[in-house]
């Protein structure tokens, strides 16, 4: 199977992403977190704040601030066990006992790991792994790596104003054992969900953050000491207590022809003992081929994205239904994180007010306006008012029983903050027919969102790296939607178990050159019985 066909299978032929008769080896499941052995460890304090509103960042972030950022981004937050139904008990199904984090994850498997290069604070400067199981940092490499990290980012910016740089990696086996090759799509989406949570936590703590999707992969992996047949970095996030200066996108400041190979030779290789519990070696050749095809060897491989989602001529003639401007809904971030719930059959149909729907859409629009390295920054002193950039991820939805809004399918127009009608009527039955896994009763769901992106998955501009970037950007919007839905008293359930082509037809997506990437039902719910406890101390 070539890589283009592989991506097509992931998106519209998902049954081909796993071989016939594939069975999950639950007994050999890896841990949902990575453990390093025989490394110096630096434990965080035993308390975390149970309320987290927006505040100013300390002039010099201390260990406590980093503690709170990492825990709210990816710490083990709670333990949960659902109460099994009588029929499940008769079938011998054991209730699932899961450790949950605040970022959503496909199947609760959490394929990502967090690393951080600390430049300031009470602890030694160096590269650390965030040990989520023990809420501590394990040192992997001590030293000053400012120049190395900056060159690995293409020489586009100065890291001297940053107190740290976070690296988000993917461990391939952590969800491959369950989803086989379909895990590649989930890994990109899960990375985006984590990035969305990390950016929101950083904002609440008063930090500035920039998401870098383009970097010299092998140099970054070499710095941390990752084995690329097991794990690879997907995103790099510089963090600062003050606003980050604008960085050029594309090739940036790479003037000396630095390559990943040259950088790797400047640092000795490090390999550390680690434990993930799984004993049998997984083979995932397609994931490794995709990862290899995404690698960037020098900053000359960096690209800049331009253009905007296209709207079909038919849609362009339809007037936009305005939505109320409610402003950003203030909510206690920590409380919302603890309350987030992903319903399945627990949705209960109820009416949705227009202000609540508007708030959800505004939250996703805000999530699109984050600092990243894919487009050139706007000039600081532009004489004319600049045209707002269209987001690369579009928001569509099938809405039912919304106050003052006719039932139907709509496209959200963030510039006008309104909904452009696409197809009128109650579409819940069509949505249910498109489901390939009937784990949600969509007749009980008033809001069913679809995020859509370029049908070529940015392949023309970014090559195969574009597919995983697209999944990450979609995941960031999903996480912001889930938080906003929780603040509104709703539950949200991200779904891949649907026929993308049938949903594309609802919105006439082939015409604007987009395709649906993920489906998220949102609405009131009645939670099922479960035992749950927080893991904060």
Secondary structure, DSSP 8 states (H G I E B T S, - for coil): --HHHHHHHHHH-GGGGS-TT----GGG---SS-EE-SS-EEE--S---S--------SS--HHHHHHHHHHHHS--EEEEE---HHHHHTT----EEEE-SS--GGG---EEEEEEE-SSSS-SEEEEEETTTTEEEEEEES--HHHHHHHTTS-S--TT-SEEEEEEEETHHHHHHHGGGHHHHHHHHHHHHHHHHHHHHHHTT-EEEEE--S-HHHHHHHHT--TTTEEEEEEEEEESS-------TTTT--S--BHHHHHTTS------EE-S--S----HHHHHHHHHH---BGGG-----------HHHHTS-EEE----------HHHHHHH----STTB----B-HHHHHHHHHHHHHHHS--BSSS----TT-SS-------SSEEEEEE-SBTTB-SEEEEEETTTTEEEEEEES--HHHHHHHBSS--S-GGG-SEEEEEEEETTTTHHHHTTHHHHHHHHHHHHHHHHHHHHHHHTT-EEEEE--B-HHHHHHHTTHHHHTEEEEEEEEEE-B----EEEEE---
